[in-house]
């Protein structure tokens, strides 16, 4: 794949940003207080009932009990359509993100915000699993729509909707109080890094298998 080096370069850049942010989280958390608090205050406000209902509903979309069935259904759909590499890409992306984002929590061991929580949760705070996983899966589906949808307007609407939904899930984690804004940024950087790394291998295998008649 001729653009593989470009994707790897971009992955290196986003990975570097993640490491820099993680370094600050690990060793200089007080330096991030002002940035995090300003966004928390602006987003959370005084908890109007309608906003609270909206954000506490949106945040559920990032739960593993929602994302895992969606991933399995999408992988099954792709496999039935004889898009075999796409099916494996969905499963690999979800698995890699789930394992890595969870493992990184234990590397950084950042406590969750000491503010009012609107939901119950456990574990460390950085990076946000919800933000990383939803953006990862949205990115995977953006790739699929780019490759499979023919109508330009429908393609752009679908891609914009996917990214918007994943972004809202990330923001919801700030509103409900269980993550700092930098946790969400870290999750998005992690998702971008992994997508840039995995995509060239997926796209090359997809081309090879289509050429060999192993899939549509």
Secondary structure by P-SEA (a helix, b strand, c coil): ccaaaaaaaaaaaaaaaaaaaaaaaccccccaaaaaaaaaaaaaccccaaaaaaaaaaaaccccccaaaaaaaaaaaaaaacaaaaaaaaaaaaaaaaaaaaaaaaacccccccccccccccccccccaaaaaaaaaaaaaaaaaaaccccaaaaaaaaaaaaaaaaaaaaaaaaaccccaaaaaaaaaaaaaaaaaaaaaaaaaaaaaaaacccc
